[in-house]
Amino acid sequence: MTPCLRGRCYSRGVKIIRTIEQMRAAAREVRRAGKRLGFVPTMGALHAGHMALVRAARSQADAVCVSIFVNPTQFGPKEDLSKYPRPFEKDCELLAAEKVDFLFYPDVAEMYPAGAITWVEVAGMSERLDGKSRPGHFRGVTTIVSKLFHAVEPDVAFFGQKDAAQAAIIRRMARDLDLDTRIVICPTVREPDGLALSSRNIFLSPQERKRAVVLSRALNRIQFHADKGERRAAELLRIGAGVMAEEPEIKLDYFEIVNNDTLEPVEDVSAGALVAVAAFVGTTRLIDNLVLFGGRQASGPETKA
């Protein structure tokens, strides 16, 4: 099926919406009926992790909208936007199986009109973790999420814990801008061997796929020692780095222990903390994380599913 260029069409029972105007009209129809609208923003290439978000949305809302938009403003100059996977037909099949009501599928010109110069940025936090190694990335994320919220006008939106820095920044953005959307953070979904699900996993060779499990293995080792009583962040990071060194062909981007709300480094994890890692497995950049001792997941009108 060729997606409609303007207006609305259907794929396997999912209503596909291409314009902001039509999306707002559909959302307002939901609210006029006294129903709650749940929203799952994605860049497509959907997997079981996304489907877990959709099911969480279905459990907490009366109607569910998923967006697919490969956002160019969150890709850096050395990151190949054109290579990002776009299996639209398969994505539609997955969404139809979950009985998603709306698929918001705008093009770049719809979301970024010619001459647009306005950005949404969470100062300070956007330069930490992924933002440190991908300058401008989170400015692109918060700008597009803000624009999607304005288009979809959801009652509640669902994000994955795997993108922990993104989750923290979006929580802060929603709080600071008094957005009338509740943010729900859902647990990371993993393969049986522990690898966090990611749309980028398809780029791994079979050997790289085996090596990639070291990220979750390092986090599990940190969890083990924290459970045994270790509270010093520096020592826990030393332990994790030792595990990462077992795969010398993997290039570490960052390995940090930070406050889960502010993303600032912590020295002691007794009050809870986020352990975050990013590494290049071949040319594929993967991220993973662990929340120690139930580190606070939200501030303001958010929950953790």
C-alpha positions in Angstrom: 0.0 0.0 0.0 1.2 3.5 -0.8 0.5 5.9 2.1 -2.0 8.7 1.3 -0.2 11.9 0.5 -2.7 14.1 2.2 -5.7 13.6 4.5 -6.6 10.2 5.7 -6.6 6.6 4.5 -6.6 3.1 6.1 -4.1 0.2 6.3 -5.4 -3.0 7.8 -8.0 -1.1 9.9 -5.6 1.5 11.2 -6.6 5.1 10.2 -3.5 6.8 8.8 -3.4 10.6 9.2 -0.9 12.7 7.3 -1.6 16.3 8.4 -1.6 18.2 11.7 -5.1 19.6 10.9 -6.6 16.1 10.4 -4.8 14.8 13.5 -6.2 17.5 15.7 -9.7 16.9 14.4 -9.4 13.2 15.1 -8.1 13.8 18.6 -10.9 16.3 19.4 -13.5 13.7 18.2 -12.1 11.3 20.8 -12.4 13.9 23.6 -15.8 15.0 22.6 -16.9 11.4 23.0 -15.6 11.6 26.6 -12.6 9.3 25.9 -8.9 9.4 26.9 -6.3 9.4 24.1 -3.0 7.6 24.6 0.0 8.4 22.4 3.2 6.5 21.5 5.6 8.6 19.5 8.1 6.5 17.4 10.4 6.7 14.4 9.1 3.4 13.0 11.0 0.2 12.5 8.7 -1.1 15.3 9.6 -4.0 17.5 8.4 -5.7 20.7 9.5 -2.8 22.8 7.2 -0.4 20.9 4.4 -2.9 21.1 4.8 -3.0 24.9 4.3 0.8 24.9 1.2 0.4 22.7 -0.3 -2.2 25.0 0.4 0.1 28.0 -1.4 2.9 26.2 -4.3 0.6 25.4 -4.5 -0.3 29.1 -4.7 3.3 30.3 -6.6 5.0 27.5 -9.7 4.5 25.4 -8.1 5.3 22.1 -4.5 4.9 21.0 -2.5 7.0 18.5 1.0 6.0 17.3 3.2 8.4 15.3 5.9 7.4 12.9 8.2 10.2 12.0 11.9 9.9 11.3 13.0 13.2 12.8 15.9 14.8 10.8 16.7 17.3 13.5 17.9 14.7 16.0 20.5 13.2 13.7 24.0 14.6 13.8 26.1 15.6 10.7 28.0 12.2 10.9 24.8 10.1 11.4 23.2 8.8 8.2 19.5 9.7 8.3 18.9 8.0 5.0 20.0 4.6 6.4 17.4 4.6 9.2 15.1 1.6 8.6 11.6 2.4 7.3 9.6 -0.8 7.0 6.2 1.0 6.8 4.1 -2.0 5.6 5.4 -4.2 8.5 4.9 -1.4 11.0 1.2 -1.1 9.8 0.7 -4.8 10.3 2.1 -4.7 13.9 -0.1 -1.7 14.7 -3.2 -3.3 13.2 -2.6 -6.5 15.3 -2.6 -4.3 18.4 -5.8 -2.5 17.3 -4.2 0.9 17.2 -6.8 3.6 16.3 -4.7 6.2 14.6 -1.3 6.3 12.9 0.0 9.8 12.6 2.4 9.7 9.7 3.4 13.2 8.6 6.2 14.1 6.2 9.0 16.5 7.0 7.4 19.5 5.3 4.3 19.0 7.5 6.3 19.0 10.8 8.9 21.6 9.8 7.3 24.3 7.6 9.7 26.3 5.4 11.4 29.0 7.3 10.8 27.5 10.8 13.3 28.9 13.3 11.8 27.9 16.7 13.3 25.3 18.9 12.4 23.7 22.3 15.5 23.0 24.4 15.9 21.8 28.0 19.0 23.7 28.9 21.8 21.9 30.7 20.2 18.4 30.7 20.4 18.3 26.9 24.2 18.3 27.1 24.5 15.3 29.3 24.8 11.6 28.5 23.8 11.2 24.8 23.6 15.0 24.5 27.3 15.2 25.3 28.4 12.9 22.4 25.5 13.9 20.1 25.4 17.7 20.2 22.0 19.1 19.3 20.3 15.6 19.5 18.1 16.4 22.4 17.1 19.8 21.0 15.8 17.9 18.0 14.0 15.4 20.3 12.3 17.9 22.5 11.3 20.1 19.6 9.6 17.3 17.7 8.0 15.8 20.8 6.6 19.2 21.7 5.3 19.6 18.1 3.8 16.1 18.2 2.1 16.8 21.5 0.5 19.9 20.0 -0.7 18.0 17.0 -2.0 14.9 18.8 -3.1 16.6 22.1 -2.8 13.3 24.0 -4.0 12.8 27.6 -1.1 10.5 28.3 2.1 9.7 26.4 4.3 6.6 26.7 8.1 6.3 26.4 10.6 3.5 27.0 13.0 3.4 29.9 15.7 2.2 27.4 16.1 5.8 26.3 16.5 7.0 29.9 18.1 10.3 29.2 15.4 11.1 26.7 12.7 10.1 29.2 14.2 12.4 31.9 14.4 15.3 29.5 10.9 14.9 28.2 9.6 14.7 31.8 11.4 17.9 32.6 10.1 19.6 29.5 6.5 18.6 30.3 6.8 19.9 33.8 8.5 23.2 32.9 6.0 23.9 30.0 3.0 22.9 32.1 2.0 20.5 29.4 -1.4 18.9 30.0 -0.1 15.4 29.1 0.8 12.8 31.6 4.2 11.1 30.9 4.4 7.3 31.5 7.8 5.5 31.4 7.6 1.8 30.6 10.3 -0.8 31.4 12.9 -1.8 28.9 12.1 -4.8 26.8 14.9 -7.2 26.2 15.9 -10.2 24.1 16.2 -13.5 26.0 19.9 -13.0 26.4 19.5 -9.5 27.9 20.1 -7.3 24.9 17.8 -4.3 25.0 15.5 -4.1 22.0 16.4 -1.4 19.5 15.6 -0.6 15.9 19.3 -0.3 15.4 19.9 -3.9 16.3 19.2 -5.0 12.7 22.5 -3.3 11.7 24.6 -5.8 13.9 26.4 -8.6 12.2 26.0 -12.1 13.9 29.3 -11.6 15.7 28.5 -8.1 16.7 25.2 -9.2 18.0 26.9 -11.7 20.4 29.3 -9.0 21.6 26.5 -6.5 22.2 25.2 -8.5 25.2 28.2 -7.1 27.2 26.2 -3.9 27.8 23.5 -5.6 29.8 26.1 -8.0 31.3 28.0 -5.0 32.7 24.8 -3.5 34.1 23.8 -6.8 35.7 27.3 -7.0 37.4 26.8 -3.5 38.8 23.3 -4.5 40.0 24.8 -7.5 41.7 27.4 -5.5 43.6 24.9 -2.8 44.5 22.6 -5.5 46.0 25.6 -6.7 48.0 26.0 -3.3 49.6 28.3 -1.3 47.3 27.2 2.3 47.2 30.2 4.2 45.8 29.5 5.2 42.2 33.2 5.2 41.3 33.6 1.6 42.4 30.5 0.5 40.6 31.7 2.1 37.4 35.0 0.4 37.8 33.3 -2.9 38.0 31.1 -2.2 35.0 34.1 -1.0 33.0 35.9 -4.2 33.8 33.1 -6.2 32.2 33.0 -3.9 29.2 36.7 -4.6 28.7 35.9 -8.3 28.1 34.9 -7.2 24.6 37.8 -5.0 23.5 36.4 -4.5 20.0 33.5 -2.5 21.5 34.2 1.2 21.7 32.8 2.8 24.9 31.1 6.1 24.4 30.1 6.8 28.0 29.5 4.9 31.2 28.0 7.1 34.0 26.0 7.0 37.2 23.7 10.0 37.5 20.6 11.3 39.2 17.6 10.0 37.3 15.9 13.4 37.3 18.7 15.8 36.6 21.2 13.5 34.8 24.0 15.0 37.0 26.7 12.6 38.3 26.3 11.2 41.8 29.0 9.9 44.1 26.7 7.6 46.2 23.8 5.6 44.9 22.0 5.0 48.3 19.1 7.3 47.3 18.8 5.7 43.9 20.6 6.4 40.6 20.6 5.8 36.9 23.5 3.8 35.5 23.7 4.6 31.8 26.0 3.2 29.1 26.5 3.8 25.4 28.9 2.0 23.1 29.7 1.4 19.5 29.4 -2.2 18.4 31.0 -2.0 15.0 29.5 1.1 13.5 26.2 0.7 15.4 25.7 2.8 18.5 23.7 1.1 21.3 22.5 2.4 24.7 21.3 0.7 27.8 20.7 1.6 31.4 19.8 0.4 34.9 17.8 2.1 37.7 19.3 1.3 41.1 17.2 1.0 44.2 14.0 2.3 42.5 15.6 5.6 41.7 12.9 8.2 41.4 11.3 7.9 37.9 9.3 11.1 37.8 8.7 14.5 39.2 5.4 16.1 38.6 2.4 14.5 36.9 4.1 11.4 35.6 4.0 7.7 36.4 6.0 4.6 35.6 4.0 1.9 34.0 
